[in-house]
Amino acid sequence: MYVISERCTRSYIVGIDIDCSKLAKALKNLTNRSYYDLICSDISKLPLRNNSISSASAILTLHEVSKYHVNLILEELLRVMKHHGILLIIDKVITKFSTPSEELTIITEEAYHKSKEYSTGYKSWGVRKPSEIIDRITQFNFMLIRSNIVKVGKWISGNEFLKSWGKETLHMYKLIKDPSKKKEVEILINRVKSIAKNYGYGPHRLLIAIFRKIS
């Protein structure tokens, strides 16, 4: 979920997601609904006033959005956030992996996003290097305060992973019409299965970065 919050004595939080079903699930978990608003909306067109938000967070969001909307989203954040507002970004990243099981967390993302692009035409921004994310955000008058790469989750066996992985990816793979593109995804899928069987899966590497709006 893309969350925007006002920093005050009692924080007022606005949750924004284009998937209304996710908002419905979030609503069930809210203990005090007096301090929340949930809005089903495209985050590249935020239904918020200029300079109205003290802090914002995008958690596991950027790699999923359209590559053509990344700049629009950052422009919208710049518009709605107050001067010196704080932006928290948490996202999956490509980095130097210590084990094949860690690298597999990125290969599965590649297989998913390629399947989606070739079957539906939707091209996501995808998983990026930490420097790419930071460089893009700082182009929009946000100053990096601090950043760190952390490991999240745990290692699981290949058998356990393969029992739950691939439903969406395999469904979209079957819808790909171009033979060469289908073969490309097939190679990725087979690579996922091979690495999982031999090395297992996880943990993830995440970038945690905090920025301040400077204009």
URURPE-V136744 format. One record per residue. N is the residue number from 1. RES is the residue in one letter. PSI is psi in whole degrees, 0 to 359 (999 if undefined). OMEGA is omega in degrees with one decimal (* if undefined). NEAR is the number of other ideal C-beta (glycine too) atoms within 10 Angstrom. Layout:
# URURPE-V136744
N & RES & PSI & OMEGA & NEAR
N & RES & PSI & OMEGA & NEAR
This chain:
# URURPE-V136744
1 & M & 145 & 176.0 & 16
2 & Y & 117 & -172.4 & 22
3 & V & 134 & 175.7 & 19
4 & I & 132 & -174.9 & 26
5 & S & 148 & 172.5 & 19
6 & E & 129 & 176.6 & 15
7 & R & 110 & 178.5 & 12
8 & C & 187 & -177.1 & 9
9 & T & 314 & 172.5 & 4
10 & R & 106 & -173.5 & 8
11 & S & 134 & 173.3 & 12
12 & Y & 121 & -171.6 & 15
13 & I & 134 & 174.6 & 15
14 & V & 119 & 176.8 & 21
15 & G & 128 & -177.2 & 19
16 & I & 128 & 177.5 & 20
17 & D & 145 & 178.3 & 19
18 & I & 343 & 179.1 & 14
19 & D & 104 & -175.5 & 10
20 & C & 332 & -179.8 & 12
21 & S & 326 & 177.2 & 9
22 & K & 323 & 178.5 & 14
23 & L & 323 & 178.8 & 17
24 & A & 320 & 177.2 & 11
25 & K & 319 & 180.0 & 11
26 & A & 322 & -178.0 & 15
27 & L & 325 & -179.3 & 12
28 & K & 336 & -176.8 & 6
29 & N & 356 & -178.3 & 6
30 & L & 129 & -179.0 & 13
31 & T & 327 & 179.1 & 6
32 & N & 98 & -173.2 & 7
33 & R & 357 & -179.8 & 9
34 & S & 338 & -174.2 & 7
35 & Y & 26 & -179.0 & 14
36 & Y & 146 & 164.9 & 17
37 & D & 134 & 176.6 & 11
38 & L & 125 & -174.0 & 20
39 & I & 126 & 175.4 & 16
40 & C & 109 & -172.7 & 15
41 & S & 157 & 171.2 & 17
42 & D & 125 & -175.1 & 16
43 & I & 353 & 174.5 & 19
44 & S & 356 & 177.0 & 17
45 & K & 74 & -173.4 & 10
46 & L & 129 & -179.9 & 22
47 & P & 58 & -176.4 & 11
48 & L & 153 & -179.3 & 17
49 & R & 158 & 173.3 & 9
50 & N & 142 & 173.9 & 10
51 & N & 43 & -175.2 & 14
52 & S & 354 & -171.4 & 15
53 & I & 134 & -180.0 & 24
54 & S & 325 & -179.6 & 18
55 & S & 154 & -178.2 & 20
56 & A & 154 & 175.7 & 24
57 & S & 142 & 173.9 & 17
58 & A & 107 & -173.7 & 22
59 & I & 116 & -178.1 & 14
60 & L & 44 & -175.6 & 14
61 & T & 311 & -169.1 & 18
62 & L & 321 & -177.1 & 25
63 & H & 344 & -178.6 & 17
64 & E & 338 & -173.5 & 19
65 & V & 161 & 178.5 & 20
66 & S & 138 & 178.7 & 14
67 & K & 337 & -179.4 & 12
68 & Y & 353 & -177.1 & 12
69 & H & 353 & -176.0 & 17
70 & V & 311 & -180.0 & 20
71 & N & 322 & 178.6 & 13
72 & L & 320 & 179.3 & 16
73 & I & 315 & 180.0 & 22
74 & L & 325 & 175.6 & 21
75 & E & 321 & 178.4 & 12
76 & E & 318 & 176.8 & 19
77 & L & 317 & 178.5 & 24
78 & L & 323 & -178.6 & 18
79 & R & 314 & -170.9 & 14
80 & V & 342 & -176.5 & 19
81 & M & 147 & 177.1 & 25
82 & K & 161 & 174.7 & 15
83 & H & 132 & -176.9 & 9
84 & H & 15 & 175.0 & 11
85 & G & 153 & -176.2 & 22
86 & I & 133 & 178.3 & 19
87 & L & 124 & 177.1 & 25
88 & L & 126 & 177.4 & 16
89 & I & 126 & 172.3 & 23
90 & I & 122 & -178.2 & 18
91 & D & 159 & 175.5 & 20
92 & K & 146 & -178.2 & 21
93 & V & 155 & 171.9 & 21
94 & I & 124 & -179.7 & 17
95 & T & 185 & 177.9 & 17
96 & K & 116 & -176.1 & 8
97 & F & 144 & -178.5 & 13
98 & S & 342 & -179.1 & 10
99 & T & 155 & 174.7 & 13
100 & P & 329 & -179.7 & 15
101 & S & 327 & 175.2 & 21
102 & E & 317 & 179.1 & 20
103 & E & 329 & -179.3 & 17
104 & L & 331 & 179.0 & 24
105 & T & 333 & 178.6 & 19
106 & I & 324 & 179.1 & 18
107 & I & 323 & 176.8 & 18
108 & T & 322 & 176.5 & 22
109 & E & 318 & 179.6 & 19
110 & E & 316 & 179.1 & 16
111 & A & 318 & 179.8 & 25
112 & Y & 310 & -175.7 & 24
113 & H & 326 & 175.5 & 20
114 & K & 318 & 177.4 & 22
115 & S & 318 & -179.5 & 26
116 & K & 316 & -179.7 & 21
117 & E & 313 & -175.0 & 18
118 & Y & 338 & -179.6 & 21
119 & S & 331 & -175.9 & 20
120 & T & 343 & -176.4 & 11
121 & G & 356 & -179.5 & 7
122 & Y & 119 & -179.4 & 14
123 & K & 107 & -179.5 & 14
124 & S & 163 & 176.5 & 20
125 & W & 328 & 174.9 & 21
126 & G & 176 & 179.1 & 20
127 & V & 133 & -174.3 & 23
128 & R & 170 & 171.0 & 19
129 & K & 151 & 178.1 & 12
130 & P & 319 & -178.3 & 19
131 & S & 326 & 179.5 & 12
132 & E & 318 & 179.3 & 14
133 & I & 312 & -178.4 & 22
134 & I & 316 & 179.8 & 18
135 & D & 318 & -179.2 & 12
136 & R & 315 & -176.9 & 16
137 & I & 320 & -178.7 & 21
138 & T & 348 & 173.4 & 15
139 & Q & 344 & -174.6 & 10
140 & F & 42 & 175.6 & 19
141 & N & 35 & 168.8 & 15
142 & F & 132 & 179.8 & 25
143 & M & 131 & 177.6 & 14
144 & L & 127 & 176.6 & 15
145 & I & 310 & 175.8 & 12
146 & R & 158 & 177.5 & 8
147 & S & 157 & 179.9 & 15
148 & N & 151 & 173.8 & 10
149 & I & 127 & -178.5 & 13
150 & V & 154 & 172.7 & 11
151 & K & 135 & -177.9 & 12
152 & V & 142 & 179.6 & 13
153 & G & 189 & -177.5 & 12
154 & K & 165 & 174.8 & 9
155 & W & 138 & 173.3 & 14
156 & I & 156 & -178.2 & 17
157 & S & 157 & 179.3 & 14
158 & G & 319 & -179.6 & 20
159 & N & 317 & 179.0 & 10
160 & E & 317 & -179.6 & 13
161 & F & 313 & -174.7 & 22
162 & L & 341 & 176.5 & 15
163 & K & 330 & -175.0 & 10
164 & S & 346 & -174.7 & 9
165 & W & 149 & 160.2 & 20
166 & G & 0 & -177.2 & 19
167 & K & 308 & -179.9 & 8
168 & E & 316 & -178.6 & 11
169 & T & 313 & -178.2 & 22
170 & L & 325 & 177.5 & 14
171 & H & 313 & -180.0 & 11
172 & M & 325 & 177.3 & 21
173 & Y & 319 & -179.1 & 22
174 & K & 339 & -178.1 & 10
175 & L & 352 & -179.0 & 12
176 & I & 128 & -176.6 & 21
177 & K & 325 & -178.7 & 8
178 & D & 119 & -175.9 & 10
179 & P & 319 & -177.7 & 8
180 & S & 321 & 178.2 & 8
181 & K & 323 & 178.0 & 16
182 & K & 321 & 178.5 & 17
183 & K & 321 & 178.8 & 11
184 & E & 316 & 179.8 & 16
185 & V & 323 & 178.4 & 23
186 & E & 319 & 178.1 & 13
187 & I & 318 & 178.2 & 11
188 & L & 316 & -179.9 & 19
189 & I & 316 & 178.7 & 21
190 & N & 325 & 177.7 & 11
191 & R & 319 & 176.9 & 15
192 & V & 311 & -177.5 & 23
193 & K & 319 & -178.3 & 15
194 & S & 312 & -179.6 & 13
195 & I & 318 & -179.7 & 20
196 & A & 315 & -178.6 & 24
197 & K & 324 & -175.6 & 13
198 & N & 329 & -172.0 & 11
199 & Y & 349 & -174.8 & 16
200 & G & 193 & -173.2 & 19
201 & Y & 137 & 171.3 & 26
202 & G & 175 & -2.6 & 17
203 & P & 175 & 178.9 & 16
204 & H & 157 & 168.3 & 17
205 & R & 127 & 179.9 & 23
206 & L & 143 & 169.2 & 22
207 & L & 129 & 169.8 & 22
208 & I & 116 & -175.7 & 17
209 & A & 136 & 178.8 & 23
210 & I & 130 & -178.6 & 18
211 & F & 158 & 173.2 & 24
212 & R & 135 & 175.5 & 16
213 & K & 130 & -174.8 & 22
214 & I & 5 & 175.9 & 13
215 & S & 999 & * & 9
